[in-house]
Each structure stands twice: as C-alpha cells, then as structure tokens.
Amino acid sequence: MLVTVTYEPERDSGVDATVFGYLVHKHPAKVQTFSAPVGEIQVFYPEATPERCTVAVLVEVDPVGLVRNKRFRGDAGSLDHYVNDRPYVASSMLAVAIGSVFRTAMTGRSDSYPELAASPLPLRIEIPVVSTRGREDELVRRVFEPCGWTVTENRIPLDPAFPDWGDSRYSSVTLVGRVRLAEALRQLYVLLPVLNDAKHYWVGDDEVGKLERAGEGWLAQHPERDLITRRYLVHQRSLLPQSEETTETSAETPLRVHRAEAVMAALHDVGARRVVDMGCGPGALLSRLARDRSFTKIVGVDVSARSLETAARVLRIDAASDAERERIELLHGSIVYRDDRLAGYDAMALMEVVEHVDPSRLAALEDAVFASAHPGAVVVTTPNAEYNALYPTLAGGAFRHDDHRFEWTRAEFRAWAGAIAERHGYTVEYRSVGIDDPVLGPPTQLALFRQEVPA
C-alpha cells in the first residue's frame, strides 16, 4: 500500500521544494526502511527538485503472515483468508506506518524551518487505492473536504478489459489543498481507518487518546465528527459517547470516563497521595493521576512491556523534568506475584484488571495485593455481567472483551470482595459506575477497600 505527499511551492516564493525533507525529517537522497509488525515500511522520494518534492510511504504487507499471526484479529472478517486486499488497500496499517515514520512531523516541529512547519503549504496527496466500506455516500469527500482539501475520487473498474462488469468498491484518491503538514499527516492517520471502517489490531481505551491527539485542531469543528469518531473506534460501544446505546448525536459521557472519574473520586475519598496503578496498560488512569498534583507519587505497573512503552509516550516521560520523573515511575511486574517495591503505598487501583486474571490465579492476586503490598486502600472496578443483556450486539453468555477470563454478577463480585476484606483486615464499600439500570444494575461495579483502623 502506498501514499505520496507532494510539496510544490509557488514559483515566486523563492522556496526550494527540497526543504520538504526537513519538514518530514527524512533525507531526500536516502531510501529508508523500517521494520513493523505488519511488514516493512519504506520511505523514499520519487522526485526531489527545487520546483517539486514528493515523499512516498510504501508498506509491504505479508498477507499470509497476518492470517497466521493471532495478534492481528481486530479486522477478522478481512483476514480470514490467505487472499485478501490488505497488501494494497490503504487502511489502518498504512495509518500506523505514517504515525511511526512521521511522528515528529505530526507534532509540527521543525528546528530548521519552523515558519514553514507552522504555515499552510500547497500539498498534493495521492492514495492509489482506498476502500470505502459501509453505506455512507460520498464518504471520501465528506471527511476530507471540510479539512480544506479538493478531492478527486476515481472508481477503479473490476477489470479494465471488461467495462461491462462495472466498478469495484475501490477508488484512487487525490487531495489538493493548502494545509499545515502536521495536520495533513494527522488527518491521514485518522481518516484512512475511517474510510476502511476497520482496524488490524484490537481497539482499547488508549485509542480514544490517540484520536484526541491526532484530531487536535481540526476534528472538533468537523461536520462529520460523530461519524469519524464512530468509525475510528470501530463502533466499540464502550468507547463511544454513551448510555452505551450510542447515536450519532449523543453527547453523553463515555463509560471509560465514568470509570476513571469514579476511581479518582475513590482515591480522593481515602486521602491517597502515593498511588499504584496496577495493570496500568497504556496509561488511561495514569494520565489523570499525573495531572492531579495532589498525588505526590504515582507508580504504574504492567506485565506488558509494550503497554509501559505506550504509557511512557502518553505521559511524555522522555521530556519530563527530573522532579516529574521522580514523581511518576513505570515498573514491569505482575499482579499475581509478590513485589516488595509496591509495599507501603496509600492506595492501589485495579481498574478493569481482575477479569483478565485466570480464576485459578485469583488467590495469587489476593496474596500479592492484599497480603504482601497491603496498601491503605484498594480500588477495584470490573464489568457487571448482568448489564451485558442491554448490549444488543453481545451474544448471550459472551464477554465484553475476548481477553476476559470471566465476568461477575453483582452478587459474585460482592462475595469475592467481602471474603477478601474479612481475611485481610479491610472494610469494603460498593459503588455503581455508569448509568444504573433499575433491574440489571450499572455497567461497571466498584469496590473500595479500606484498612480497618484498630479500636
């Protein structure tokens, strides 16, 4: 799959087009190759003259490898077969490649040419093959034209030798406009998966943060903002603005926000200052903790090194001051093993973590958290299985996430939490998170454990 971006300055501007290399932070005289989980990414310049400069990103995908790799199951319908359109159709794979090789350019930073980086430039973007799935009419124009692009879309015939067969569902797209380079790249990063209405990887809470960052400066005012958001998050109901019965015009608070706010409220209620986010993932809760200066020490722990790397980027640890690096610490560890580094903290949060643990390992979790670390308070959130009946797309008995090992009813959760509290000297309070159904309860349930104070 391929995308090219061309910069052609006005003839009387006096600008040498090859300075474009400084803006994208890639040398025009080099062909650069980057390894990626989906294949190889190549960045090169088909032309680089004083009048016109074009940078190309080519992603060479191994479709057989994708089918065999269980990691890439987010777009399962397209990856079930060894013959598919993934090697040539612009999709989330190309978007990820753009985000990877043009990471600095997407921030708008250029030390050599800051004025050009901050200014709208005459750009031409060519995408040889896109697929617009679903029943949305004129989707390419609807998403790109409000961003300042003149759009040319040409349908690709099923077979040029047999015109009577008609057109395929694929198009070639050309965008021409005066747009800041950083915004143009961020628009591609968001809108390519939107057109395809699918992603090659599992979409979790961190995807919302990606959308917020990439959409800064252009998405909030976009007339198709709701459609873009829905498709970018691949219609994941828990991530969309909700009653979890999301509509295009819904402006209600997403469950993930309710959940994080409920955990933050519980931590404030117990007066916590030194907090461990156990199973922190890519930083959904950590970023909120970091912004709240009442927390003087924050530790994120996760078994996934990749999640910790993402959390470090979200928190911008590499650019943080020495004081902030001392305040925020990321540790590789597991919730089912004792870890002396985690002892003595005011509170520990397990936000949507416990349901990912095999039932046979729950006793080890209890020992590691409540016996060994033994924090002053523990906050646990987990899905309420009874509420699943309100999700029309969720089959009976199915879990909300394919990595969940179980999901508890309210009674089951209270039985587990109550027994732990009694064994380890805690009291426990139960709270609802999200919109509470009068019969089935809330979508998420929360338990707040507090150490008992000796009489």
C-alpha positions as CSV (number, residue, x, y, z in Angstrom):
1,M,0.0,0.0,0.0
2,L,1.2,3.4,-0.9
3,V,0.7,7.1,-0.2
4,T,2.6,10.1,-1.6
5,V,2.7,13.7,-0.4
6,T,4.0,16.4,-2.8
7,Y,5.1,19.9,-1.9
8,E,5.2,22.3,-4.8
9,P,5.8,25.9,-3.6
10,E,4.6,28.9,-5.6
11,R,7.1,29.9,-8.3
12,D,7.6,33.4,-6.9
13,S,8.0,32.2,-3.3
14,G,11.8,31.7,-3.5
15,V,11.5,28.4,-1.6
16,D,13.5,25.4,-2.6
17,A,11.0,22.5,-2.5
18,T,13.6,20.1,-1.2
19,V,13.4,21.8,2.2
20,F,10.3,19.5,2.5
21,G,12.8,16.8,3.7
22,Y,13.5,18.9,6.8
23,L,9.7,19.2,7.5
24,V,9.1,15.4,7.3
25,H,12.5,14.7,8.9
26,K,13.6,12.3,6.2
27,H,16.5,12.9,3.8
28,P,15.5,13.2,0.1
29,A,18.7,11.4,-1.0
30,K,18.0,8.2,1.1
31,V,15.8,5.3,0.9
32,Q,14.9,4.3,4.4
33,T,13.5,1.0,5.6
34,F,11.7,0.4,8.9
35,S,10.5,-2.9,10.3
36,A,6.9,-3.1,11.6
37,P,4.8,-6.0,12.9
38,V,2.7,-5.9,9.6
39,G,5.7,-5.9,7.3
40,E,8.3,-3.4,6.0
41,I,7.9,0.3,5.7
42,Q,9.9,2.1,3.0
43,V,10.2,5.9,2.8
44,F,11.7,7.4,-0.4
45,Y,11.5,10.4,-2.7
46,P,10.2,9.7,-6.3
47,E,11.2,13.3,-7.1
48,A,13.2,15.9,-5.3
49,T,13.8,19.1,-7.3
50,P,13.8,22.8,-6.3
51,E,10.4,23.0,-8.0
52,R,8.7,20.0,-6.6
53,C,9.4,17.4,-3.9
54,T,7.5,14.2,-3.3
55,V,7.8,11.8,-0.3
56,A,6.4,8.3,-0.6
57,V,5.5,5.8,2.1
58,L,5.3,2.2,0.9
59,V,4.1,-0.6,3.2
60,E,4.9,-4.1,2.1
61,V,2.5,-6.4,3.9
62,D,2.7,-10.2,4.2
63,P,-1.0,-11.3,4.0
64,V,-0.2,-14.9,4.9
65,G,1.8,-13.8,7.9
66,L,-1.2,-11.6,9.0
67,V,-3.6,-14.5,8.8
68,R,-1.2,-16.7,10.9
69,N,-0.5,-14.0,13.5
70,K,-3.2,-14.1,16.2
71,R,-2.2,-10.6,17.2
72,F,-3.9,-9.1,14.2
73,R,-7.5,-10.1,14.8
74,G,-9.2,-6.8,15.0
75,D,-10.3,-7.0,11.4
76,A,-11.1,-10.7,11.4
77,G,-13.6,-10.6,8.6
78,S,-10.9,-9.5,6.1
79,L,-8.0,-11.6,7.5
80,D,-9.8,-14.9,7.5
81,H,-8.5,-15.7,4.0
82,Y,-5.0,-16.0,2.6
83,V,-6.0,-14.0,-0.4
84,N,-7.2,-10.5,0.7
85,D,-6.8,-6.8,-0.2
86,R,-4.6,-5.9,2.7
87,P,-1.3,-5.6,0.7
88,Y,-2.5,-2.8,-1.5
89,V,-5.6,-1.0,0.1
90,A,-4.9,2.0,2.3
91,S,-6.0,1.0,5.8
92,S,-5.1,1.2,9.5
93,M,-1.8,-0.5,8.6
94,L,-0.8,2.5,6.4
95,A,-2.0,4.9,9.1
96,V,0.2,3.2,11.7
97,A,3.1,3.4,9.3
98,I,2.5,7.1,8.8
99,G,2.3,7.6,12.6
100,S,5.5,5.7,13.0
101,V,7.8,7.2,10.4
102,F,6.4,10.8,10.6
103,R,6.0,11.0,14.3
104,T,7.9,14.2,14.7
105,A,6.4,15.8,11.6
106,M,2.9,15.2,13.0
107,T,3.8,17.3,16.0
108,G,4.5,20.3,13.7
109,R,8.1,20.7,15.0
110,S,10.9,21.7,12.6
111,D,14.0,23.3,14.1
112,S,15.4,24.2,10.7
113,Y,12.2,25.7,9.1
114,P,9.7,26.5,12.0
115,E,7.8,29.1,9.9
116,L,7.1,26.6,7.1
117,A,6.1,23.9,9.6
118,A,3.6,26.3,11.2
119,S,2.2,27.5,7.8
120,P,-0.4,26.1,5.4
121,L,1.5,24.6,2.5
122,P,0.4,23.8,-1.1
123,L,0.2,20.0,-0.8
124,R,-0.9,17.2,-3.0
125,I,-1.6,13.7,-1.5
126,E,-2.2,10.7,-3.7
127,I,-3.6,7.4,-2.4
128,P,-3.7,4.8,-5.2
129,V,-6.3,2.5,-3.6
130,V,-8.8,3.1,-0.8
131,S,-11.9,1.1,0.1
132,T,-14.9,2.9,1.5
133,R,-16.9,0.2,3.3
134,G,-20.5,0.6,4.5
135,R,-23.4,2.5,3.1
136,E,-22.0,6.0,3.5
137,D,-22.5,8.0,0.3
138,E,-19.6,10.3,-0.9
139,L,-17.6,9.3,2.2
140,V,-14.2,10.4,0.9
141,R,-15.5,13.9,0.1
142,R,-17.4,14.2,3.4
143,V,-14.4,13.5,5.6
144,F,-11.7,15.3,3.6
145,E,-13.3,18.4,2.1
146,P,-14.1,20.1,5.4
147,C,-10.4,19.9,6.2
148,G,-9.6,22.1,3.3
149,W,-8.9,19.6,0.5
150,T,-10.2,19.5,-3.0
151,V,-11.0,15.8,-3.6
152,T,-10.7,13.8,-6.8
153,E,-12.0,10.3,-6.5
154,N,-11.9,7.9,-9.4
155,R,-13.6,4.5,-9.1
156,I,-11.4,1.5,-10.1
157,P,-13.1,-0.9,-12.5
158,L,-13.4,-4.5,-11.7
159,D,-11.5,-5.3,-14.9
160,P,-10.5,-2.6,-17.4
161,A,-10.7,-5.3,-20.2
162,F,-14.4,-5.9,-19.3
163,P,-16.0,-2.4,-18.7
164,D,-19.5,-4.0,-18.6
165,W,-18.6,-5.6,-15.3
166,G,-18.7,-2.2,-13.7
167,D,-16.7,-0.6,-10.9
168,S,-15.2,-2.2,-7.9
169,R,-15.6,-0.9,-4.4
170,Y,-12.1,0.6,-4.6
171,S,-11.1,4.1,-5.6
172,S,-8.0,6.1,-6.2
173,V,-8.0,9.4,-4.3
174,T,-6.1,12.7,-4.8
175,L,-6.2,15.5,-2.3
176,V,-5.1,19.0,-3.2
177,G,-5.1,22.0,-0.8
178,R,-3.2,24.4,1.4
179,V,-2.9,22.7,4.8
180,R,-0.3,22.6,7.5
181,L,1.8,19.5,7.0
182,A,1.3,18.3,10.6
183,E,-2.5,18.5,10.3
184,A,-2.4,16.8,6.9
185,L,-0.5,13.8,8.3
186,R,-2.7,13.6,11.3
187,Q,-5.8,13.7,9.1
188,L,-4.5,10.8,7.1
189,Y,-3.7,8.9,10.4
190,V,-7.3,9.2,11.5
191,L,-9.2,9.1,8.2
192,L,-7.6,6.2,6.4
193,P,-9.0,3.7,9.0
194,V,-12.3,5.7,8.9
195,L,-12.7,5.1,5.2
196,N,-12.0,1.4,5.6
197,D,-14.2,1.2,8.8
198,A,-11.9,-1.4,10.3
199,K,-8.5,-1.9,12.1
200,H,-6.0,-4.6,12.0
201,Y,-5.5,-4.6,15.8
202,W,-7.6,-4.7,18.9
203,V,-9.0,-1.3,19.8
204,G,-8.9,-0.4,23.5
205,D,-9.2,2.6,25.8
206,D,-5.9,4.1,24.5
207,E,-7.4,4.5,21.1
208,V,-9.5,7.4,22.4
209,G,-6.4,9.2,23.4
210,K,-4.9,8.7,20.0
211,L,-8.0,10.2,18.4
212,E,-7.9,13.2,20.7
213,R,-4.2,13.9,20.0
214,A,-4.4,13.3,16.2
215,G,-7.7,15.2,15.9
216,E,-6.4,18.3,17.7
217,G,-7.1,21.5,15.8
218,W,-9.4,20.0,13.1
219,L,-11.7,17.3,14.4
220,A,-13.8,19.2,16.9
221,Q,-15.2,21.6,14.3
222,H,-15.6,18.8,11.6
223,P,-19.3,18.4,10.5
224,E,-18.8,14.6,10.3
225,R,-17.1,14.4,13.7
226,D,-19.5,11.8,15.1
227,L,-19.2,9.6,12.1
228,I,-15.4,9.9,12.1
229,T,-15.3,9.1,15.9
230,R,-17.7,6.1,15.5
231,R,-15.7,4.6,12.6
232,Y,-12.3,5.3,14.1
233,L,-13.2,3.5,17.2
234,V,-14.7,0.7,15.1
235,H,-18.1,1.1,16.7
236,Q,-16.9,-0.1,20.1
237,R,-19.8,0.9,22.3
238,S,-17.9,1.2,25.5
239,L,-15.6,3.8,23.9
240,L,-18.2,5.9,22.3
241,P,-20.3,8.7,23.9
242,Q,-23.0,6.7,25.6
243,S,-25.7,5.5,27.5
244,E,-23.9,2.7,25.7
245,E,-26.9,3.0,23.3
246,T,-24.8,5.4,21.3
247,T,-26.4,7.5,18.5
248,E,-24.7,9.9,16.1
249,T,-26.0,12.9,18.1
250,S,-25.2,11.5,21.6
251,A,-23.2,13.9,23.8
252,E,-23.3,11.7,26.9
253,T,-20.2,10.8,28.8
254,P,-18.4,7.5,27.8
255,L,-18.3,4.7,30.3
256,R,-14.5,4.8,30.3
257,V,-14.7,8.4,31.5
258,H,-17.2,7.5,34.2
259,R,-14.9,4.6,35.3
260,A,-11.8,6.7,35.5
261,E,-13.6,9.5,37.4
262,A,-15.1,7.0,39.8
263,V,-11.6,5.6,40.6
264,M,-10.2,9.1,41.0
265,A,-13.1,10.0,43.4
266,A,-12.4,6.9,45.5
267,L,-8.7,7.7,45.7
268,H,-9.5,11.3,46.9
269,D,-12.1,9.9,49.4
270,V,-9.4,7.9,51.1
271,G,-6.9,10.8,51.0
272,A,-4.4,8.9,49.0
273,R,-1.2,10.7,48.0
274,R,1.0,7.8,47.0
275,V,-0.8,5.5,44.5
276,V,-0.1,2.4,42.5
277,D,-2.0,1.8,39.2
278,M,-1.8,-2.0,39.0
279,G,-2.3,-3.2,35.4
280,C,-1.9,0.3,34.2
281,G,-2.0,-0.6,30.5
282,P,-1.2,2.3,28.1
283,G,-2.0,4.9,30.7
284,A,-5.7,5.6,30.8
285,L,-5.7,6.2,34.5
286,L,-2.1,7.2,34.9
287,S,-2.6,10.3,32.7
288,R,-5.3,11.5,35.0
289,L,-3.3,10.8,38.1
290,A,-0.3,12.7,36.6
291,R,-2.4,15.8,36.0
292,D,-3.6,15.9,39.6
293,R,-0.9,17.4,41.7
294,S,-2.4,16.1,45.0
295,F,-0.8,12.8,44.1
296,T,2.8,13.0,45.1
297,K,4.0,9.6,44.0
298,I,2.5,7.6,41.1
299,V,3.6,4.1,40.1
300,G,2.3,2.3,37.0
301,V,2.8,-1.5,36.9
302,D,2.0,-3.8,34.0
303,V,3.1,-7.2,32.7
304,S,3.2,-5.9,29.1
305,A,6.4,-4.0,28.3
306,R,4.7,-2.6,25.2
307,S,2.0,-1.1,27.3
308,L,4.5,0.5,29.5
309,E,6.3,2.0,26.5
310,T,3.0,3.4,25.3
311,A,2.3,4.8,28.8
312,A,5.7,6.5,28.8
313,R,4.8,8.2,25.5
314,V,1.4,9.2,26.7
315,L,2.9,10.7,29.9
316,R,5.8,12.2,27.8
317,I,8.3,10.8,30.3
318,D,11.2,11.5,28.0
319,A,10.5,15.2,28.1
320,A,9.6,15.4,31.8
321,S,11.6,17.2,34.4
322,D,13.7,15.4,36.9
323,A,11.2,16.1,39.6
324,E,8.4,14.6,37.4
325,R,10.4,11.6,36.6
326,E,10.8,11.1,40.4
327,R,7.1,11.5,40.9
328,I,6.0,9.1,38.2
329,E,7.5,5.6,37.9
330,L,6.7,2.8,35.5
331,L,7.5,-0.8,36.6
332,H,7.4,-4.1,34.8
333,G,5.5,-6.5,37.1
334,S,2.6,-8.9,37.5
335,I,-0.5,-8.7,39.7
336,V,-0.1,-12.3,40.7
337,Y,3.4,-12.1,42.2
338,R,4.6,-10.5,45.4
339,D,6.7,-7.4,44.7
340,D,8.4,-5.6,47.6
341,R,8.6,-2.4,45.5
342,L,4.9,-2.0,45.9
343,A,4.6,-2.2,49.7
344,G,3.6,0.8,51.9
345,Y,1.5,2.8,49.4
346,D,-1.6,4.8,50.4
347,A,-3.7,3.1,47.7
348,M,-3.7,0.7,44.8
349,A,-6.1,0.8,41.8
350,L,-7.1,-2.2,39.8
351,M,-9.2,-0.6,37.1
352,E,-10.7,-3.3,34.8
353,V,-7.9,-5.7,35.7
354,V,-9.2,-8.6,37.8
355,E,-11.4,-10.0,35.0
356,H,-8.2,-10.6,32.9
357,V,-6.8,-13.0,35.5
358,D,-7.5,-16.7,35.3
359,P,-9.8,-17.8,38.1
360,S,-7.2,-20.2,39.3
361,R,-4.8,-17.3,39.8
362,L,-7.2,-15.1,41.9
363,A,-5.8,-16.5,45.1
364,A,-2.3,-15.3,44.0
365,L,-3.7,-11.9,43.1
366,E,-5.2,-11.7,46.6
367,D,-1.9,-12.6,48.2
368,A,0.2,-10.2,46.1
369,V,-2.2,-7.2,46.6
370,F,-3.9,-7.6,49.9
371,A,-1.4,-9.6,51.9
372,S,2.0,-8.6,50.5
373,A,1.6,-5.0,49.3
374,H,-1.2,-4.4,51.8
375,P,-1.9,-0.7,50.8
376,G,-4.1,1.6,52.9
377,A,-6.9,1.3,50.3
378,V,-7.6,-0.7,47.2
379,V,-10.0,0.3,44.4
380,V,-11.3,-2.5,42.1
381,T,-13.5,-2.0,39.1
382,T,-14.9,-4.8,36.9
383,P,-17.8,-5.3,34.5
384,N,-21.2,-6.2,35.8
385,A,-22.2,-9.4,33.9
386,E,-25.9,-8.8,34.4
387,Y,-25.7,-5.5,32.5
388,N,-24.5,-7.4,29.4
389,A,-28.1,-8.1,28.5
390,L,-28.5,-4.5,27.5
391,Y,-25.9,-4.8,24.7
392,P,-27.9,-5.9,21.7
393,T,-24.8,-6.9,19.7
394,L,-23.3,-9.0,22.5
395,A,-24.3,-12.7,22.3
396,G,-25.8,-14.3,25.3
397,G,-23.1,-15.6,27.6
398,A,-20.3,-13.7,25.7
399,F,-17.8,-11.4,27.4
400,R,-17.3,-7.8,26.6
401,H,-13.6,-8.4,25.7
402,D,-12.0,-11.5,24.2
403,D,-9.3,-11.4,26.8
404,H,-11.7,-11.5,29.8
405,R,-11.4,-14.8,31.7
406,F,-14.8,-14.2,33.5
407,E,-17.3,-11.5,34.3
408,W,-19.0,-11.4,37.7
409,T,-22.6,-10.7,38.6
410,R,-23.0,-8.2,41.4
411,A,-23.6,-11.0,43.9
412,E,-20.4,-12.8,42.8
413,F,-18.3,-9.7,43.0
414,R,-19.6,-8.8,46.5
415,A,-18.9,-12.4,47.7
416,W,-15.3,-12.3,46.4
417,A,-14.6,-8.8,47.8
418,G,-16.3,-9.4,51.1
419,A,-14.3,-12.6,51.8
420,I,-11.0,-10.8,50.9
421,A,-11.9,-7.8,53.2
422,E,-12.6,-10.2,56.1
423,R,-9.4,-12.2,55.6
424,H,-7.0,-9.2,55.4
425,G,-8.4,-6.6,57.7
426,Y,-10.3,-4.3,55.3
427,T,-13.8,-2.8,55.2
428,V,-15.4,-2.7,51.7
429,E,-17.8,-0.3,50.1
430,Y,-19.6,-0.9,46.8
431,R,-20.3,1.8,44.3
432,S,-22.0,1.9,40.9
433,V,-20.2,3.3,37.8
434,G,-22.1,4.5,34.8
435,I,-25.9,4.7,34.2
436,D,-27.6,2.4,36.7
437,D,-30.4,0.2,35.3
438,P,-33.1,-0.3,37.9
439,V,-33.1,-4.1,37.4
440,L,-29.7,-5.1,36.0
441,G,-27.6,-2.5,37.9
442,P,-24.6,-0.4,36.5
443,P,-22.4,-1.4,33.6
444,T,-19.3,-1.3,35.9
445,Q,-19.1,-2.1,39.6
446,L,-16.6,-0.7,42.0
447,A,-15.3,-2.0,45.4
448,L,-13.4,0.4,47.7
449,F,-11.4,-1.4,50.3
450,R,-10.1,0.5,53.3
451,Q,-7.8,-0.9,56.0
452,E,-9.6,-1.2,59.3
453,V,-8.4,1.2,62.0
454,P,-7.7,-0.7,65.3
455,A,-10.1,0.4,68.1
